[in-house]
Amino acid sequence: MLPTTLSMASRTQPLAVVVADDVLEIQQLVQHWLSDAGCKVSCASSGNEVAKLVRSHHVDLVITDVIMPDGDGLEVIADLKRAQPAARVLAISGGGNHLPAHDCLKFAKGLGAHAVLLKPFNREQLLEAVTRVALGAAPDGRQPPGPGRAGA
C-alpha cells in the first residue's frame, strides 16, 4: 500500500524531486503525479539543466531518463553523486536507436542509480518506485540493513 502523499510522516518538508526527460509530455505527466502526491517538483529537459539545478537547490530525488540530449542520464547520476551524495536516483528509459531500454537501465544501475523503471509506466508503478527509493528500500521492497535491522 502506498502512502497518500510522498511527504512521508517522518519528513517535515515535501520530497524535493527533479524530473529529467527530454519529452515534455513525460515531464508534465510525472510532475503532475508527484505534485498530487505532495512532492515539490522541478523539471529539466537535459542533463546540463539537471546539473545546474542540483548545484543550486537541495534535491532528495532525481528521476532521470537515461537517453537525453546535452548530458544524458548517466552523466546526471555522476554529477549528482558529486554535488549531493545523499540524493537518490531513479533512472527511467524506453531505450534509444542503438541501445535497448534494459541495457540503458543496466548501465544506470551500474553507475549508482538506486532503482530503475522501464518506460512506459503508469502512475502506480512510478509512485511505488519513488516511495521505495525515497525510503531507501531495495527494489524488492526490503529495507536496507541499519540500526535495529538485520542484513540480508
N, C-alpha and C positions, 0 to 999 in steps of 0.2 A: 504494500500500500504506500502510495506517495503522499508526502505532506501536501497540504493545500497551498502552502507557499514555500518557496525556497529560501526564505529569510531565516530559516531554522530557529528553533526555540532558543538555542544557546547563543545565538548571534544577536548583537544589539543593532547592527546595521544590515541593510539588504545585501545580498550577494552581488558583488560588483563583477559583471561579466562583459567581456569583449567578444563580439561575434565577427569573425573574419571570413568573408566569402565574396568572390568577385561577381556572383549572381545576386543582383539587387533583390529579387523576389525571395530568395532564400534568406538573405539578411533580414528582410522585413518580417517574414513569417516567424523565424526563430526569435527575433526581437519581440514580436507580439506575444508569443507563447511564454517567453521568460518574463516579460513585464507583467503579464497576467498572473504569473506565479510569484510575484513580489521581488523580482531582481531589478537591479539598476543596470541597464544595458547600454553599451556603446557599440557602434558598428564601424567596420573598416572594410575596404574593398581590396586591399593588398597587404602584403607582409610589411612593406615600408610604413604604411599607415598604422599598423599594429605596433611597430617598433616605436613610433612617436608617442602613441597613447600610453604604452607601458613605461615609458621613461618619465612621463609627467603625471600619471594618475595611478592610484592604488588599484590593483586588479586581484580578484580572488580566483577567477577562472577565465581562460581564453578558449573559445570554441573556434577552431580554425580549419578551414578547408585546406587540404594538402596541396592542391594544384591551383595557384593563383599567379597573376602577373605581378611584376615589381616586388618580388620577395614572396616565396612560396611558404606553405605551412611548416615545412621542415626548418626554414630559416626563422620563422616565428618561434618555434619551440626553442631553438638555440638562443635567440635573443631574449626570450622570456626567462630562461634559466639564469642568464647573466643579470638581467635587470631586476627581476623579482623571483628569486628562487623558491619562495613559498607558494607562489601561484600554481594552480593546477591547469592541466591542458586536456581538452577533449578534441581529438582530431576527427574530422569528418571527410569523406571522399566518395565520389561516384566514379573515380578513375579519370583517365585522360586518353589522349590519342595514342600514346605509346606505352602506357602503364596501366594495368588493371587496378581497380579500386583496392582489392585485397593487398596487392603489393604496396600501394601508396600507404595504406594504413599500417602495414607491417614495418615500413621504414619509419613512420611517425612514432610507433610504439618503441622501436629500437633507439630512437633519439630522445625518448623521455616522455612521450605523451602518456598520461595516466590512464586514458581509456580511448577507445576508437568507436566510431559509429558509421556504418555503411549507409550511403545515400541510395535510394530515398528512404527517409524515416518519417514516422508520424509523431504527433505531439507526445504521446505516452512514452514512446521509445526515447525521445530526446529528454523529457523530464526525468525519466528513470536513470538515464546515463548521467545527467547533470547532478542529480541527487547523490548518486553513488560517488562520483568524482569529488563533489564538494564535501562530502562527509569522509572522504579518504578511504572508502571501501574498495575492495578488489572488484574486478569486473563481474565476478560471480556473486557479489553481494556480501562476501565475508569482510569483516573489519580487519584492518592490518594489526599485527601484534603491537601491543603498547601496554601501558600500566594497567594491570588488572586483567590483561587478556593473554591467553596462551598463543604461541606461534603455531602456524600450520605445519 
